[in-house]
Amino acid sequence: MYGWFVKIDERSFIGNKSDVWISEYDYYDRQIEPTLEGFIEVVSETVGQSTGKKDKNKKEIFDGDELLLWQVQDATGVYTIRWDEEKAAWWARWFCPLSGVATEVCEVIGNIHEYGG
């Protein structure tokens, strides 16, 4: 599911409505019950952020995805996509920044949540 990630107390949700009211107080500071209509509860550790890039099959690449990188006709390896906070960039493991990968020659083959990374 694609959408907004919301965390309330220890619970996590994703929804596709940007206009859902999730505050505990209204405009006049009156306490109200938050509404999560249009949201589903998720396990936050399995939520991946999009990198904004797509693989050779036009599949969106997410944090935690495992990419098979190709060089001509030989596979060069499988690399896990991660955000590097220090470098402020998406990286294919320690190998290289995702911005330096020709995504038209790579393929998403899974993710760390499905296969244990």
GROMACS elastic network, one bead per residue, 0.5 to 0.9 nm:
[ bonds ]
;  ai    aj funct       b0    kb
    1    14     6  0.74178   500
    1    15     6  0.79292   500
    1    16     6  0.83052   500
    2     5     6  0.89480   500
    2    14     6  0.73158   500
    2    15     6  0.72587   500
    2    16     6  0.66087   500
    3    14     6  0.57832   500
    3    17     6  0.73105   500
    3    18     6  0.82933   500
    3    39     6  0.88317   500
    4    13     6  0.80171   500
    4    14     6  0.53332   500
    4    15     6  0.52585   500
    4    16     6  0.60564   500
    4    17     6  0.73803   500
    4    18     6  0.70616   500
    4    39     6  0.86803   500
    5    12     6  0.72379   500
    5    13     6  0.58205   500
    5    15     6  0.68994   500
    5    44     6  0.87965   500
    5    47     6  0.84940   500
    6    11     6  0.84586   500
    6    12     6  0.57729   500
    6    13     6  0.51216   500
    6    14     6  0.61940   500
    6    15     6  0.80523   500
    6    22     6  0.86614   500
    6    39     6  0.89144   500
    7    10     6  0.69960   500
    7    11     6  0.57561   500
    7    13     6  0.62768   500
    7    14     6  0.88588   500
    7    44     6  0.85373   500
    8    11     6  0.53328   500
    8    12     6  0.63409   500
    8    13     6  0.81086   500
    8    22     6  0.86854   500
    9    12     6  0.81933   500
   11    41     6  0.72279   500
   11    42     6  0.79121   500
   11    43     6  0.81576   500
   11    44     6  0.82065   500
   12    40     6  0.84531   500
   12    41     6  0.57261   500
   12    42     6  0.55792   500
   12    43     6  0.65465   500
   12    44     6  0.58342   500
   13    36     6  0.83170   500
   13    39     6  0.59975   500
   13    40     6  0.53498   500
   13    42     6  0.53617   500
   13    43     6  0.81474   500
   13    44     6  0.79569   500
   14    38     6  0.85234   500
   14    39     6  0.53152   500
   14    40     6  0.55883   500
   14    41     6  0.65982   500
   14    42     6  0.68406   500
   14    47     6  0.89107   500
   15    18     6  0.79500   500
   15    20     6  0.87509   500
   15    36     6  0.80837   500
   15    37     6  0.82704   500
   15    38     6  0.56092   500
   15    40     6  0.63547   500
   15    41     6  0.89127   500
   16    38     6  0.66942   500
   16    39     6  0.70131   500
   17    20     6  0.59481   500
   17    37     6  0.86639   500
   17    38     6  0.66036   500
   17    39     6  0.79110   500
   18    21     6  0.86820   500
   20    34     6  0.89205   500
   20    35     6  0.69243   500
   20    36     6  0.67871   500
   20    37     6  0.72611   500
   20    38     6  0.80738   500
   20    39     6  0.89627   500
   21    24     6  0.87771   500
   21    26     6  0.88884   500
   21    34     6  0.64829   500
   21    35     6  0.60587   500
   21    36     6  0.75986   500
   22    25     6  0.87674   500
   22    33     6  0.83080   500
   22    35     6  0.58131   500
   22    36     6  0.68716   500
   23    26     6  0.69705   500
   23    31     6  0.87982   500
   23    32     6  0.77776   500
   23    33     6  0.80967   500
   23    34     6  0.58220   500
   23    35     6  0.84672   500
   24    29     6  0.87680   500
   24    30     6  0.83027   500
   24    31     6  0.56604   500
   24    32     6  0.53482   500
   24    33     6  0.61453   500
   24    34     6  0.56913   500
   25    28     6  0.75667   500
   25    29     6  0.51218   500
   25    30     6  0.52763   500
   25    32     6  0.54439   500
   25    33     6  0.81309   500
   25    34     6  0.83564   500
   26    29     6  0.52348   500
   26    30     6  0.54552   500
   26    31     6  0.65375   500
   26    32     6  0.65436   500
   27    30     6  0.74430   500
   28    31     6  0.88834   500
   29    32     6  0.88971   500
   36    39     6  0.53806   500
   36    40     6  0.79757   500
   37    40     6  0.83894   500
   41    44     6  0.89415   500
   42    45     6  0.86600   500
   42    46     6  0.77899   500
   42    47     6  0.77116   500
   43    46     6  0.57107   500
   43    47     6  0.70924   500
   44    47     6  0.53812   500
   44    48     6  0.87864   500
   45    48     6  0.81894   500
   45   113     6  0.84816   500
   46    64     6  0.88745   500
   46   112     6  0.87787   500
   46   113     6  0.61943   500
   47    63     6  0.84938   500
   48    62     6  0.56185   500
   48    64     6  0.66023   500
   48    65     6  0.83977   500
   49    52     6  0.89111   500
   49    61     6  0.86822   500
   49    62     6  0.54197   500
   49    63     6  0.53600   500
   49    64     6  0.86045   500
   50    53     6  0.76174   500
   50    60     6  0.70423   500
   50    61     6  0.60273   500
   50    63     6  0.63576   500
   51    54     6  0.83462   500
   51    60     6  0.77942   500
   51    61     6  0.58317   500
   51    62     6  0.54799   500
   51    63     6  0.67789   500
   51    81     6  0.88743   500
   51    83     6  0.88388   500
   51    90     6  0.69954   500
   51    98     6  0.86407   500
   52    60     6  0.71174   500
   52    61     6  0.69986   500
   52    62     6  0.80344   500
   53    58     6  0.86681   500
   53    59     6  0.84218   500
   53    60     6  0.60018   500
   53    61     6  0.56574   500
   53    62     6  0.83042   500
   53    98     6  0.86741   500
   53    99     6  0.88565   500
   53   103     6  0.72968   500
   54    57     6  0.75155   500
   54    58     6  0.50247   500
   54    59     6  0.51203   500
   54    61     6  0.54017   500
   54   103     6  0.64211   500
   54   104     6  0.77486   500
   54   106     6  0.89530   500
   54   107     6  0.87647   500
   54   108     6  0.88340   500
   55    58     6  0.51591   500
   55    59     6  0.53860   500
   55    60     6  0.65717   500
   55    61     6  0.66987   500
   55    67     6  0.84377   500
   55   102     6  0.87346   500
   55   104     6  0.55761   500
   55   105     6  0.72186   500
   55   106     6  0.55469   500
   55   107     6  0.52531   500
   55   108     6  0.65123   500
   56    59     6  0.73622   500
   56   103     6  0.62047   500
   56   105     6  0.57374   500
   56   106     6  0.57977   500
   56   107     6  0.58855   500
   56   108     6  0.85901   500
   57    60     6  0.88327   500
   57   104     6  0.78646   500
   57   106     6  0.86505   500
   57   107     6  0.69594   500
   57   108     6  0.84843   500
   58    61     6  0.89965   500
   58   104     6  0.83620   500
   59   107     6  0.81560   500
   59   108     6  0.72597   500
   60   108     6  0.83640   500
   61    64     6  0.87580   500
   61    65     6  0.65072   500
   61    66     6  0.88639   500
   61    67     6  0.85332   500
   61    81     6  0.82287   500
   61   108     6  0.69837   500
   62    65     6  0.54741   500
   62    66     6  0.89492   500
   62    81     6  0.72205   500
   62    82     6  0.85623   500
   62   111     6  0.85323   500
   63    66     6  0.89035   500
   63    80     6  0.81177   500
   63    81     6  0.54143   500
   63    82     6  0.53628   500
   63    83     6  0.68804   500
   63    90     6  0.80610   500
   63   111     6  0.84427   500
   64    80     6  0.59048   500
   64    81     6  0.51879   500
   64    82     6  0.59637   500
   64    83     6  0.89087   500
   64   110     6  0.86998   500
   64   111     6  0.54162   500
   64   112     6  0.54769   500
   64   113     6  0.75590   500
   64   117     6  0.80727   500
   65    79     6  0.82527   500
   65    80     6  0.56906   500
   65    81     6  0.54817   500
   65    82     6  0.81715   500
   65   108     6  0.65220   500
   65   109     6  0.76511   500
   65   110     6  0.58549   500
   65   112     6  0.64144   500
   65   113     6  0.86462   500
   65   117     6  0.89225   500
   66    78     6  0.63023   500
   66    79     6  0.54721   500
   66    81     6  0.63379   500
   66    92     6  0.85612   500
   66   107     6  0.83191   500
   66   108     6  0.57768   500
   66   109     6  0.58338   500
   66   110     6  0.52831   500
   66   112     6  0.70054   500
   66   117     6  0.79544   500
   67    77     6  0.81000   500
   67    78     6  0.53683   500
   67    79     6  0.52338   500
   67    80     6  0.62939   500
   67    81     6  0.73767   500
   67    92     6  0.79100   500
   67   106     6  0.62002   500
   67   107     6  0.53685   500
   67   109     6  0.59492   500
   67   110     6  0.75322   500
   67   111     6  0.84585   500
   68    75     6  0.68906   500
   68    76     6  0.74792   500
   68    77     6  0.57827   500
   68    79     6  0.66034   500
   68   105     6  0.86270   500
   68   106     6  0.54732   500
   68   107     6  0.51578   500
   68   108     6  0.63979   500
   68   109     6  0.65767   500
   69    74     6  0.89655   500
   69    75     6  0.60057   500
   69    76     6  0.56053   500
   69    77     6  0.56674   500
   69    78     6  0.63018   500
   69    79     6  0.75151   500
   69   101     6  0.85087   500
   69   102     6  0.89131   500
   69   103     6  0.83679   500
   69   105     6  0.64094   500
   69   107     6  0.66903   500
   69   108     6  0.89962   500
   70    73     6  0.66447   500
   70    74     6  0.59114   500
   70    76     6  0.54076   500
   70    77     6  0.74584   500
   70   105     6  0.55609   500
   70   106     6  0.58151   500
   70   107     6  0.82634   500
   71    74     6  0.54829   500
   71    75     6  0.60401   500
   71    76     6  0.61237   500
   71   105     6  0.73818   500
   71   106     6  0.89615   500
   72    75     6  0.80906   500
   72   105     6  0.83299   500
   75    78     6  0.83237   500
   78    92     6  0.88394   500
   78   109     6  0.86406   500
   79    91     6  0.89646   500
   79    92     6  0.53335   500
   79    93     6  0.55804   500
   79    94     6  0.86421   500
   79    95     6  0.78328   500
   80    91     6  0.80361   500
   80    92     6  0.54996   500
   80    93     6  0.51822   500
   80    94     6  0.89863   500
   80   111     6  0.76264   500
   80   112     6  0.76797   500
   80   117     6  0.76029   500
   81    90     6  0.66970   500
   81    91     6  0.55850   500
   81    93     6  0.58635   500
   81    98     6  0.77698   500
   81   111     6  0.88348   500
   82    89     6  0.85061   500
   82    90     6  0.56569   500
   82    91     6  0.53392   500
   82    92     6  0.65013   500
   82    93     6  0.63840   500
   82    94     6  0.89516   500
   83    86     6  0.89955   500
   83    87     6  0.85357   500
   83    88     6  0.71505   500
   83    89     6  0.58357   500
   83    91     6  0.61010   500
   83    92     6  0.89063   500
   84    87     6  0.54479   500
   84    88     6  0.55749   500
   84    89     6  0.54991   500
   84    90     6  0.60708   500
   84    91     6  0.65481   500
   85    89     6  0.70466   500
   85    90     6  0.88304   500
   86    89     6  0.81595   500
   87    90     6  0.84790   500
   89    97     6  0.66260   500
   89    98     6  0.76142   500
   89    99     6  0.80581   500
   90    93     6  0.89278   500
   90    96     6  0.88028   500
   90    97     6  0.57998   500
   90    98     6  0.53447   500
   90    99     6  0.73627   500
   91    94     6  0.65361   500
   91    95     6  0.72021   500
   91    96     6  0.57025   500
   91    99     6  0.80231   500
   92    95     6  0.56371   500
   92    96     6  0.56315   500
   92    97     6  0.60910   500
   92    98     6  0.57805   500
   92   101     6  0.83815   500
   93    96     6  0.71432   500
   93    97     6  0.84462   500
   94    97     6  0.80608   500
   96    99     6  0.82635   500
   96   100     6  0.66590   500
   96   101     6  0.75552   500
   97   100     6  0.54066   500
   97   101     6  0.70554   500
   98   101     6  0.51217   500
   98   102     6  0.83006   500
   98   103     6  0.82277   500
   99   102     6  0.79025   500
   99   103     6  0.87494   500
  100   103     6  0.88232   500
  101   104     6  0.86000   500
  101   105     6  0.82987   500
  101   106     6  0.81826   500
  102   105     6  0.58554   500
  102   106     6  0.72329   500
  103   106     6  0.51535   500
  103   107     6  0.77627   500
  104   107     6  0.80630   500
  108   111     6  0.79709   500
  110   113     6  0.83683   500
  110   114     6  0.67017   500
  110   115     6  0.71626   500
  111   114     6  0.55994   500
  111   115     6  0.63874   500
  111   116     6  0.78152   500
  111   117     6  0.68041   500
  112   115     6  0.53453   500
  113   116     6  0.55027   500
  113   117     6  0.69353   500
  114   117     6  0.79204   500
